[in-house]
Amino acid sequence: MKKLLLLLTLLIFSFKAFSQDSGFVFGAYITPTYSYRTLKATSSAGNDTLKKANAADKASGKIDFGIRLSANINHHWKITVGAAYASKGYITNLTADTLSKVGNAKNTISIPQYNRYTFFEVPVYITYKMGDSSFNFGIFAGISNSFLMQYQQEVRTYDNQITPFNSPPTNYPYTGADLSANYYSTYHISLLLGVEFSYKISQSVSIFAQPNFRYSFTNALPTNGLLDANLWNLGVSLGADYIF
């Protein structure tokens, strides 16, 4: 954490040195996101597992919260660093056999398993912007440094009695040292791409919408398994900037 704070401090002072146009821009935003995972087998033994896992997965929606600090290098270029509380995840549909109340006949049912990754994210990106004094359009690219704070798995458990599920869902959260002990990578790096639309509503305040795409290069599954999983998500950041 000390290294992270030092990195943020150096970035802020670097922005100040290069800022020429209108100084710093501070913003806050929320980001509805839609996330998923892509799987690949680490060996031929994982191919059958891969097919089953891909068939069982579907995407999940979350909402992230963040702040950002930008500095204009010149009229067209600006550099931005942010900090966000971010969630990513997906839903896996498991199957189980249950016994019916009549005749103890077996029924196969689907059980949703909710997989959630909670990150502290530090995106760093550069934007090429165009437009007039009121409306701007920009294209940006960079990286997102993500620090995994928690992996959480929720699933309704099968009790084989009158009803097929226990309620509330069984919860398996890993945090802190538990993450490393269970072979989860705690640092993830992602490609970050997107566009931004901003509109100045006063001399100091502007609002913006920022559709963005992230793709993680880091394995989101335990590193001793048969599969690698890369998280990706689509989001739209909505917020306001204060120019000073």
C-alpha positions as CSV (number, residue, x, y, z in Angstrom):
1,M,0.0,0.0,0.0
2,K,2.9,2.4,0.7
3,K,4.3,1.8,-2.8
4,L,0.9,2.5,-4.2
5,L,0.6,5.8,-2.3
6,L,4.1,6.8,-3.5
7,L,3.1,6.0,-7.1
8,L,0.0,8.1,-6.9
9,T,2.0,11.0,-5.4
10,L,4.6,10.9,-8.1
11,L,1.9,10.8,-10.8
12,I,0.2,13.8,-9.3
13,F,3.4,15.9,-9.2
14,S,4.2,14.8,-12.7
15,F,0.8,16.0,-13.9
16,K,1.4,19.3,-12.3
17,A,4.8,19.7,-14.1
18,F,3.2,18.9,-17.5
19,S,-0.1,20.7,-17.1
20,Q,-0.3,23.7,-19.5
21,D,-3.9,24.2,-20.7
22,S,-6.3,24.6,-17.8
23,G,-4.6,23.0,-14.8
24,F,-6.0,20.0,-12.9
25,V,-9.4,18.5,-13.5
26,F,-10.9,16.5,-10.6
27,G,-13.8,14.2,-11.2
28,A,-16.1,11.6,-9.5
29,Y,-18.2,9.0,-11.3
30,I,-20.2,5.8,-11.1
31,T,-19.9,3.0,-13.6
32,P,-22.6,0.4,-14.4
33,T,-20.6,-2.5,-15.8
34,Y,-21.3,-5.8,-17.5
35,S,-18.6,-8.4,-16.9
36,Y,-17.8,-11.9,-18.0
37,R,-14.9,-14.3,-18.2
38,T,-13.2,-16.1,-21.1
39,L,-11.7,-19.5,-20.4
40,K,-8.8,-21.4,-21.9
41,A,-7.4,-24.8,-20.9
42,T,-3.9,-25.0,-19.5
43,S,-3.6,-28.6,-20.7
44,S,-5.4,-31.1,-23.0
45,A,-6.9,-32.7,-19.8
46,G,-8.9,-29.5,-19.3
47,N,-10.6,-29.4,-22.7
48,D,-13.8,-31.2,-21.5
49,T,-13.9,-29.1,-18.4
50,L,-13.5,-26.0,-20.6
51,K,-16.5,-26.9,-22.7
52,K,-18.7,-27.5,-19.7
53,A,-17.6,-24.3,-18.0
54,N,-18.2,-22.1,-21.0
55,A,-21.7,-23.6,-21.5
56,A,-22.6,-22.9,-17.8
57,D,-21.4,-19.3,-17.6
58,K,-23.3,-16.1,-18.1
59,A,-22.4,-12.4,-17.6
60,S,-23.3,-10.3,-14.5
61,G,-23.9,-6.7,-13.9
62,K,-22.3,-4.5,-11.2
63,I,-21.8,-0.9,-10.3
64,D,-18.4,0.7,-9.6
65,F,-17.5,4.0,-7.9
66,G,-14.4,6.1,-8.5
67,I,-12.6,9.4,-8.6
68,R,-10.1,10.7,-11.1
69,L,-7.5,13.4,-11.5
70,S,-6.5,14.7,-15.0
71,A,-4.0,17.2,-16.3
72,N,-4.0,18.7,-19.8
73,I,-0.7,18.4,-21.5
74,N,-1.9,20.7,-24.3
75,H,-5.1,21.5,-26.1
76,H,-5.5,18.0,-27.5
77,W,-3.9,15.6,-25.0
78,K,-4.6,14.9,-21.3
79,I,-3.4,12.2,-18.9
80,T,-5.6,10.8,-16.2
81,V,-5.1,8.7,-13.1
82,G,-8.0,7.3,-11.1
83,A,-9.0,5.3,-8.0
84,A,-12.1,3.1,-7.9
85,Y,-13.9,0.5,-5.9
86,A,-14.8,-2.0,-8.6
87,S,-16.7,-5.3,-8.8
88,K,-16.5,-7.9,-11.5
89,G,-18.1,-11.3,-11.8
90,Y,-20.1,-13.9,-13.6
91,I,-22.8,-16.4,-12.9
92,T,-22.2,-20.2,-13.3
93,N,-25.3,-22.4,-13.7
94,L,-24.5,-25.7,-11.8
95,T,-26.8,-28.7,-12.0
96,A,-27.9,-31.0,-9.2
97,D,-30.4,-33.9,-8.8
98,T,-33.2,-33.5,-6.3
99,L,-35.8,-35.9,-4.9
100,S,-39.4,-35.0,-5.5
101,K,-42.0,-35.2,-2.8
102,V,-43.9,-38.0,-4.6
103,G,-42.2,-41.3,-5.2
104,N,-38.7,-39.9,-4.5
105,A,-38.2,-39.4,-8.3
106,K,-35.1,-37.6,-9.3
107,N,-35.3,-34.2,-11.0
108,T,-32.3,-32.3,-12.4
109,I,-32.3,-28.6,-11.5
110,S,-30.1,-25.6,-12.2
111,I,-28.4,-23.9,-9.3
112,P,-26.9,-20.4,-9.9
113,Q,-23.4,-19.8,-8.4
114,Y,-22.5,-16.1,-8.1
115,N,-18.8,-15.3,-8.5
116,R,-17.8,-11.8,-7.4
117,Y,-14.3,-10.2,-7.5
118,T,-13.9,-6.9,-5.5
119,F,-10.9,-4.7,-6.6
120,F,-9.3,-1.5,-5.7
121,E,-8.4,-0.1,-9.2
122,V,-5.9,2.5,-10.3
123,P,-6.5,3.2,-14.0
124,V,-3.9,5.3,-15.8
125,Y,-4.7,6.4,-19.4
126,I,-4.0,9.1,-22.0
127,T,-6.8,10.8,-24.0
128,Y,-6.8,12.6,-27.3
129,K,-9.6,15.1,-27.2
130,M,-11.3,17.3,-29.8
131,G,-14.1,19.9,-29.7
132,D,-14.9,23.4,-28.7
133,S,-15.0,25.1,-25.3
134,S,-18.3,23.6,-24.4
135,F,-18.4,20.1,-25.9
136,N,-15.5,17.7,-26.2
137,F,-15.0,14.2,-27.6
138,G,-12.0,12.0,-26.7
139,I,-10.5,8.6,-27.4
140,F,-8.3,7.1,-24.7
141,A,-6.1,4.1,-24.0
142,G,-4.2,2.9,-21.0
143,I,-3.9,0.3,-18.3
144,S,-5.9,-0.5,-15.2
145,N,-4.0,-1.7,-12.1
146,S,-6.3,-3.8,-10.0
147,F,-5.7,-5.1,-6.5
148,L,-8.0,-7.9,-5.5
149,M,-9.5,-7.3,-2.1
150,Q,-12.1,-10.2,-2.0
151,Y,-13.3,-13.1,-4.0
152,Q,-16.8,-14.1,-3.0
153,Q,-18.8,-17.2,-4.1
154,E,-22.5,-17.5,-3.3
155,V,-24.5,-20.6,-4.0
156,R,-27.8,-22.1,-2.7
157,T,-26.9,-25.5,-1.3
158,Y,-28.8,-28.7,-2.0
159,D,-30.3,-30.3,1.2
160,N,-32.1,-33.2,-0.4
161,Q,-35.2,-32.7,1.8
162,I,-38.6,-31.0,1.1
163,T,-37.0,-28.1,-0.8
164,P,-33.9,-28.3,-3.0
165,F,-32.2,-25.2,-1.6
166,N,-31.0,-23.9,1.7
167,S,-31.7,-20.2,2.3
168,P,-29.8,-17.8,2.6
169,P,-27.1,-18.8,0.1
170,T,-23.9,-20.3,1.4
171,N,-21.2,-17.7,1.2
172,Y,-17.5,-18.4,0.6
173,P,-15.5,-15.2,0.9
174,Y,-11.7,-15.0,0.6
175,T,-9.9,-11.9,1.7
176,G,-6.3,-10.9,2.6
177,A,-4.0,-13.8,3.2
178,D,-6.8,-16.3,2.3
179,L,-6.6,-15.2,-1.3
180,S,-2.9,-16.1,-1.7
181,A,-3.3,-19.2,0.4
182,N,-6.0,-20.4,-2.1
183,Y,-3.8,-19.5,-5.1
184,Y,-5.6,-16.4,-6.3
185,S,-3.5,-13.6,-7.9
186,T,-4.0,-10.4,-5.9
187,Y,-2.6,-8.1,-8.6
188,H,-4.3,-7.9,-12.0
189,I,-3.4,-5.7,-15.0
190,S,-5.9,-4.9,-17.7
191,L,-6.0,-3.2,-21.0
192,L,-8.3,-0.1,-20.9
193,L,-9.9,1.4,-24.0
194,G,-12.8,3.8,-24.5
195,V,-14.3,7.1,-25.6
196,E,-15.4,10.1,-23.7
197,F,-18.1,12.8,-24.2
198,S,-18.0,15.8,-22.0
199,Y,-20.1,19.0,-21.8
200,K,-19.2,22.1,-19.8
201,I,-22.2,23.4,-17.8
202,S,-20.3,26.2,-16.2
203,Q,-16.9,27.8,-16.1
204,S,-15.6,25.2,-13.6
205,V,-17.9,22.2,-13.9
206,S,-18.5,19.7,-16.7
207,I,-20.4,16.4,-17.0
208,F,-19.2,13.4,-18.9
209,A,-20.1,9.9,-20.2
210,Q,-17.3,7.5,-20.8
211,P,-18.1,4.1,-22.5
212,N,-15.1,1.8,-21.7
213,F,-13.8,-1.7,-22.2
214,R,-11.4,-3.6,-19.9
215,Y,-9.6,-6.9,-20.5
216,S,-7.5,-8.5,-17.8
217,F,-4.3,-10.3,-18.7
218,T,-4.2,-12.0,-15.3
219,N,-5.7,-15.4,-14.4
220,A,-8.8,-14.9,-12.3
221,L,-9.0,-18.6,-11.2
222,P,-6.7,-20.4,-8.7
223,T,-3.3,-20.7,-10.4
224,N,-3.0,-24.5,-9.7
225,G,-6.1,-25.5,-11.8
226,L,-6.7,-26.9,-15.3
227,L,-8.2,-23.6,-16.6
228,D,-7.2,-20.0,-17.0
229,A,-9.9,-17.3,-16.9
230,N,-9.5,-13.7,-18.1
231,L,-12.1,-11.2,-16.9
232,W,-13.4,-8.5,-19.2
233,N,-16.1,-5.9,-18.7
234,L,-18.0,-3.2,-20.6
235,G,-19.0,-0.2,-18.7
236,V,-20.2,3.4,-19.0
237,S,-18.8,5.9,-16.5
238,L,-21.1,8.7,-15.7
239,G,-19.9,11.7,-13.6
240,A,-18.8,15.3,-13.2
241,D,-15.5,17.1,-13.4
242,Y,-14.4,20.2,-11.5
243,I,-11.8,22.3,-13.3
244,F,-9.3,24.3,-11.2
